[in-house]
Amino acid sequence: MFKQKKTKTAKRFGWLTIICSSLTCLIVGGGIVFLFMNHQLQEAEATNQSLGKISTVYSALYNNYYKSVSRTKLVNGALNGMVDSLGDPFSEYMSKSETESLSNTISSSFTGIGAEVQKSGSHIQIISPIKGTPAEKAGLKAKDIIEKIDGKSITGYSVNKAVSLIRGKKGTSVTLTIKRGDQSFTKTLKRATIPVKTVSGKIVKNHPTVGYVQVSTFSENTAKEFKAELKSLQKKGAKSFIIDMRDNPGGLMDQALKMSSIFVKNGKVLLRVQQRTGAQQVYRAGKKYDSGYKITGKTVVLINSGSASAAEIFSAALHQSAGDQLIGTKSYGKGTVQNTLPFSDQTELKMTIAKWLTPNGDWINHKGLQPTIKADYPSYAYQTAIDTQKTYQQGQVSNQIKKMQVLLNAMQYSAGQANGYFSDQTVAAVKKFQQDNKLTVSGKADAQTINKLEEKVAEQISQRDNAYQAAINVLK
């Protein structure tokens, strides 16, 4: 996202001023300038006619609607309507609280569940959960649709209105109704402070010269954190690196430029930004971004369907301009750039202002980046979450029970064939799981049992990270 300076309110010019300007230009520049100014006059007249219609509707509603209506409501409705007409999920008019929420997200200091979301039609869709947050621990995934918040439908809500309902005081809970594919389920999450630190790293176990760096989002200090982590790992002996961009929803573009420049030779293209006119602004690696700090050792980047925006900018730059391999699954595919226009009442207009293209000139919007090496978690990692509003027991048959059996079997608790029938064998598996995890041993799958099962499965999945292992194999 580009930052834009606050603009002053535009001056109104009278017709006399415009006509005098036209005459002056005609005298100075001749007929060509006159034709240009005539076009400007026509545009100004068309704009005035449109605004006049809006003003008439506003006045009619405010003065004649059968019950009183606030000016703020009408103005906000008009502004939101204009932006919504674009059909762009990344453009919106934001209220004061929504603007504050965005600022908190950029500074990476907020309390919530840790899921990046966007507008998808009339729905709110998860781009990706942030690593280590309540959303990630609850098993929420990229492309999940949030249907309800605390039992209330949010169909038609703006992103920021939905976010304002999801966020709240630390330690309080929020219940989300999630639609994944053709199925819906509910999850109750406890709000937490989302980590301000966006970068973490380590030396890979049994591989003392391989450093692993995970980036959760691109906020104001991410590039600074990233460079510090790389230097720290180099002091510990790292000579090659795994950069993990999985489930990174993106953020500030300038941070992606500063970070990718570290791995790319000076002068090579990092990014292209294409304006509506077709003109391109090309960004190239150099001291301007990396201050002379370079990594020349072999590097690979991990991506998946939750890698979006700035995470894709970084990944594409390393792949196309440094020849580094991408490992994992296809990325999200967000190829547009947003900017904010602030107003004096602390509201903002967030709008898409350009496309961004990879160094090779590819526009990956809705397409994503393809990995050079495909590797993924086990298939059960992508199974939809189990509805915890019900308790499941012997003799019942349901798709929820089938999903539970898949997870029990994955954890080596023999629940029998995953057919959805709560059999004697399934009862025995549930009892054994409850006993091993110090839960009430009932043989019934209540919310506590299911939540613990999903938690343990998540831990196991993290230990069976095929993409991570593939990256080690490339570097070792």
N, C-alpha and C positions, 0 to 999 in steps of 0.2 A: 504494500500500500504506500502510495506517495503521501507525504504531508504537504498541505497547502496552507499558505499564509492566509490569515483572515482578511477578507476583502471589504473595502468600504462600500457603503450603499451607493448604488449607481445613481448619477444625477439625472434628472428629467430635463430634456431639451424641448423647448417650444418649437413650433413649426417655423417661426421667424428665424430662430437660430440655425435650424437645419437648412433653410432656404439660403440664408446668407452664406453659410459654409459652402453650399453647392455653388453659388455664384463665384465665391473666391476661388474655389478649386477649378472652376471652369476657366477663369481668367488665367490661372497659373498653369494648369495642366492640359487644357484643351478638351476635345470631345470625348476621349477615352475616359478621363476622370469624371466627366459629367455622366457618362453611362454608368460608371461604378457607383456614383452617389445616387443616381436615380434608382438603382437596384436597392441601395440602402434605404431610401425613402419608402420603397414598396414593402421591404421587410419590416420597417418600423410601423407602417400603416397596418400591415397584417397582424403584427404583435399587439398593437393597440386595440384592434378589433377583437382579438381573442381575449385579452385581459378585460375588455369592456363587458364581454359576455359573462366572464367569471364573476366580475363585480356585480352585475345585475342579478345573477343567481344567488350570490351571497346576500345581497341586500333583500331580495325577495324572501329568502328563507328566514333571515334574522328578524325581519319586521312582520312577516305575515304567516309564518308557520303556526299551526293551531295551538302549540304550546311553546313556551320560551326555550330558546336554545343558546348555548354560550358561544361567544365569538371564537374562543379558542378551539372549540370542537369543530366549528365550521372551517376555520382556517387549516387546522391539522388534517381534516378530512379532505380538503382540496389538495393540500400538499402530498398527502399519502396517495391520493387518487392519481395524481400526475406521475408519481414515481412508479406506482403499481402498474400503470398502463404500459410500462416498458417491458414487463414480463421478465425482468432481470432479478434473480434471487439475491444478487449481491449489491443492488442499489436500493436505498431506502432513506426516508426522512426520519430522523431520530429525535425523540423528545429529550428533555434535559436529563432524565434518569437513564434513558437509553444511551445517550452520549457519554455519561459518566461510566456506564457499564462497559462501553467500548474502550474508553481510556484505561479502565482498570485491567481489561484484558490485554491491552498492548503493553502495559507496565507489568503484567503478569502478577498482579496482586489482587486477589479477589476470593470470595468465599462461595462455593457452589459444589457441583458434582464433578466438574472437570471434563465436560464434553463439548467439543466445537460443533456448532450446528449451522444450518443454512435453510433458506426457504426453498421448498421444492413443490411447485404448484401452490396448492392451498395448505400444504403440510409443512411441518418442521422436521428436517432430516438431519441425522447425526453425520457429520463428516468423519470424525474419529474421536474416540475417548483418549484423554491424555494419560500417559503411563503413570501408574501408581495412584490414581485418583479413585474416588468412589465409583465413577462411571465405568472405569476399566475393571475394577474388582467385581462389579455387579454383572460383568459380561456383556455390556452394551457394545455394539459394533458399528462400523461404518455402514451407512445406508439404512440404519434403523429409522423408522418413522415414529415420532412422539405424537400419539393420538390424544392423550389426556394428561393433565397435570393435576394431581390431587382429585381425580375423578371428574374434572371439568374438561370438556372438549376444547382443543385449541385450534381447530380447523379455521383457517383464515387469519390467524394471528401473525403479526410481524415477528421477525426473529428476536428482536430486542424485547418485545412484550413477553414472548415466551421465556426468554432468558431471565427477565426480571422476576418471573414466577418461580423459576427453577432455583435461582440464587436466593440466599437468605442467611440467617444467623447461623454461625458455626454450631454444629451439634444438633440442629433441628433436622427433621426428616421431610422428604418430599417423595410422593408416590407417582411414578410415571407409568402410563399404559403405552406399551411399545408394540408396534406392528413390524414384524420381520417376515417378508414374503407374504404368505397367505395366513399367517398365524399372528395372534395377539397375546400378550402376556403383561403382567404388572410387576414392577420392581419398586421396592421402597429403599431409598438411599439416604444415608445420613450425610448432611452437608459438611464439608471440611474446607480448610484453607488450602487452596490450590498452590502447590509449590512455586515459590518465586524463582528458584533456580531452574533453569531450562536445559542445562547440560550436565551430564554425568559421564564418568568413564572409569575404566579399569584396565589392568593388564590381563590378557586372556589366560585363563588357567592352563598350565602345561605348555604355554607358548609365550615365553618371556619377552620376545621381541615384537609381539603383536598387541597393539593398543585398540581398545574398543571404546567408542564415543557415541553416546545416545543423545539426540536432540529432540526435546518434546514439543517445542514450539519456537517461533521466531519473534521474540519480544525485544524491548529496547536494549537490553544488556546481553543478548544471546551471543553475539559475535565476540564480545569481550570474554564471556565465560568460556566460549568455545576455544579461543586462542590459549587461554590460561590452562585449560584441561589438556590440550595437545602438548603444550610445553611441559606440563607436569608428567605426562606419560613418557615423553622423550627422556626426561631425567631418570625415569625408572627403567629405561632400556628399550622403549618402543621404537621400532624402525619402520613398521608398516601399520596401516590402520583400517579398521572396520568402522564406517560411519553409519549409524542406524537412524534412518529417517522414517521408519515405519510408524504409522499412526500419528504422524506429525501433521497437524492441520494447516501449518503455514503461519503467516503473519507479515512482518515488515520486510519489504523487498530489499532495503538497504543492508539489512543484516545478512541476507542470503548472498549478496554481492561481496560483502567483506569476507564472508566465510569461504565461498567458492574460490575467490581469488588466491587464497593460500595454496591451493592445489594446482592452479593453472598458470602456465608460463605467461609472463608479461606480454601484453599486446593481443593475446588470444581472446576471442569473444566469450563473454559470460552470459549475455542476455541481449535480446532485441525487444524494444517496445515500439509497437506500431500504432500510430494515431489514426483517427478516422479518415484522414486524408490519404493514408497509405504510407506516409513518411515514417521512417524508422529512426529511432535513437538507439545507437549501439553502445553497449557497456563492455569495456575490455579490462582484463586483469592488469593490475599494476599497484604501485605503492599507494595510490590514492585510496585503495580499499584495504590492502593487507599490510601497509607500512613496512614492506620489505621482508616480512616473515613468510617463508615458504616451506611446504612439505614436499619432498621429492621422492619419498619412499612409496612403495606400492600401496594403493588404496582401493577399497571396494565400498560400495554404498548399498545398504539394505532398503528396499522400498516395498510397500504393499498398497492395498486399496484405500488406506487411510492417509497416505502420503499426498499432500495437496499443496497447491499454491507455491509459497516460498520453498517448501521442501522439494517440490518438483523443479523449481528454478535451480537450486543447488545441485540436485541429482543430474539434471540435464547438462549443466555446465561441466561437471566432472566427467560425465560419460562422453560427451561430444568434443570437448576441448582438451581433456587430459587423458582420454582413452581408458578411463577407469570402468570397471564392470559394475552393472547393476544386478543385484541378486534379490530374488523374492517373487512378488507377483505384480501385476499391472497397477500403476498408481491411479490416483483419483481422477485427474484430468480437469484442472481449473486453470484456464489460460487467459484470465482477464486481470486487469489492474484497477484497483479502486483508490479513490481520493476522498477526502472529507472537506466540505465547505462549511466552516463554522459561522454561526450567527451570534449577535450580541446577547440574545436571551439564553445562551448556552445550549441551544439545540444545534444539530448539524445535518447536512445533507451528505450522505455517503453515496457516491455514484461511480459506476464503471466508466473509466476515461480512456482506456486503451486495451489492446491485446498485448500479451507478451509472447514472444517466440523463442524457441531454443536457439543455441548458437548456429545450428544448421538451417534456421528459418522455419522450423516446424511449429505449427499451432496445435497444441495437444488438448485443447478444450474438448471435454467429453470423450477424449480418446485415451489420455494418460500416457505414461512412459512404459514401454515394454522392457522387462528385465532381460539381460543377456543370459542369465542362468535362472531358470525357474525353480523355486524351492519354497515350500510352504509348511505350515503346521499340519498335524494330523487332521483328517477329515472331521473328526468329532469336535474340533475346536470351533467349527462354524455352525454347529447345531444351534437352533434357537433355544433361548432360555426356557426353563420350566416355570409354569404359572404357580406361584406360591400362595395363591388365594385359597387353594383347596388342599385337603389332606387325602393322600392316596393309600389304599389298603387292599388286602387280599380279595381276589374275586372280581375286582374292577377291571374295566378295559378302556383305555384311552390313549390318544397320541402322546399325552404328557407322560404317561407311564412308560411308553416306548422310549422316549427321550431319556428318562431316568435310567432305564435298563442299558442303553448305549453307554452312558457315563459310568455306571457301575462296572460294566464289563471292561471299559477302558482302564479303570482303576484296579483291575484284576479281582473284583468281587463278582463271582459267577452268578449272574442274575438270570441265566437261561437265555433263550432266544429273544431278541428284541422285537417282540410282536405286539406289545401294548397290553398283554394280559398279565395281571399281578398274580403270578403263580406262587406255589410253595417255595420254589427255588428263589424267586424274587424276594419273598419274605425273609428267607435265610440270609440273602445277600445284604438286605437293608439292615437286619439285626447285627450282622458282623460289622458293617460299616459304622453303625451307631456305637457299638461296643468299642471299636478301635479309636473312635473320636470322642469318647466320654460323653455321649449323648444319652438321653433316655432310650433304653432298648425296648421298643414296642413293635418293631416290624412294620410300622406305618410310616409313610413318607410325609411328614409334616413340613412346615416352612423352615424350621430350624435344620432339619435333616437335609432338605434340598439345598439350602443356602450353603451349608458346610460341604456338601458334595460338589457343588459348582466351584467353591473356593479351592478345594483340593484338586479338582480337575484343572483349574487355571494354573495352579502351581506345577502340575505335571506337564502341562502344555509348554510352559516356559522352559522346562528342562528338555523338551523334545523339539527344539527350535531348529528345523532343518535348514532354513536360510542362513542362520548364524553358523551352523556347522559347515555349510557349503562355503561360506566366506573364509572360515579358518582353513579349509582345504585349499582354497585358491592362494592364500598368503603363506602358508607354512612351508 
